[in-house]
């Protein structure tokens, strides 16, 4: 049994998405104290920005004709695929930045796609929790309704392309402590509490689904 955890916050010491992922990881390690947790932190250890182009072109180039950069990039991409496929469960902590996904997270997605055989769903049926947070409010009726270009993309990649058994835990108004947002702080506190509750429920569901999958595999 193993858990793969990915973080994408550029502020790890104060990361709101990490707080939610921590709940999932804590539940996992309590249930599986001897099981490994494989971690990748894109915010503190980003992948090379040019690796995707090299990995993508490598897959289209006969092996003898590949450059060393193409070979290295394709090896990296395949190792990222292996991290996902080798895990029994997955948790990803991914904030919204500038109304979309960050460059370093998108690089990871592109490399995973480049490293997997065409069309292979690398998370097929795998219990996966996405913890995603937004500094402002983007819900119906808010001034920035429809500005969240991250969460729909994440659902499309994780659930539709990679076919994960996906649970999404969301939190908004994480920047309500900032000047000018005083009137939103009570609501922000409610949303924070709701997100913590949702993360605990997601952790329970992830453990149950992973256990069912293990029984099916070993039985």
KARARA-V209495 format. One record per backbone hydrogen bond with DSSP energy under -1.0 kcal/mol. NH is the residue of the N-H (numbers start at 1). CO is the residue of the C=O. Records with the same first field share a line. If there is no record, write none. Layout:
BEGIN
NH: CO  CO
END
This chain:
BEGIN
3: 36
4: 89
5: 38
6: 91
7: 40
8: 93
14: 11
19: 15
20: 16
21: 17
22: 18
23: 19
24: 20
25: 21
26: 22
27: 23
28: 24
29: 25
30: 26
31: 27
32: 28
35: 32
38: 3
40: 5
42: 7
45: 41
51: 48
54: 50
55: 51
56: 52
57: 53
58: 54
59: 55
61: 58
65: 62
66: 63
71: 67
72: 68
73: 69
74: 70
75: 71
76: 72
77: 73
78: 74
79: 75
80: 76
81: 77
82: 78
83: 79
84: 80
85: 81
86: 82
88: 2
89: 2
90: 127
91: 4
92: 129
93: 6
94: 131
96: 133
97: 100
100: 97
106: 102
107: 103
108: 104
109: 105
110: 106
111: 107
112: 108
113: 109
114: 110
115: 111
116: 112
120: 117
122: 120
123: 162
124: 121
125: 163
126: 123
128: 165
129: 90
130: 167
131: 92
132: 169
134: 171
142: 139
145: 142
147: 144
149: 99  147
154: 150
155: 151
156: 152
157: 153
158: 154
159: 155
160: 155
161: 156
162: 157
164: 158
165: 126
166: 164
167: 128
169: 130
171: 132
173: 136
174: 134
175: 135
176: 173
178: 175
181: 178
184: 181
185: 182
188: 184
189: 185
190: 186
191: 187
192: 188
193: 189
194: 190
195: 191
196: 192
197: 193
198: 194
199: 195
200: 196
201: 197
202: 198
203: 199
204: 200
205: 201
206: 202
207: 203
208: 204
209: 205
210: 206
211: 207
212: 208
213: 209
214: 210
215: 211
216: 212
217: 213
218: 214
219: 215
END
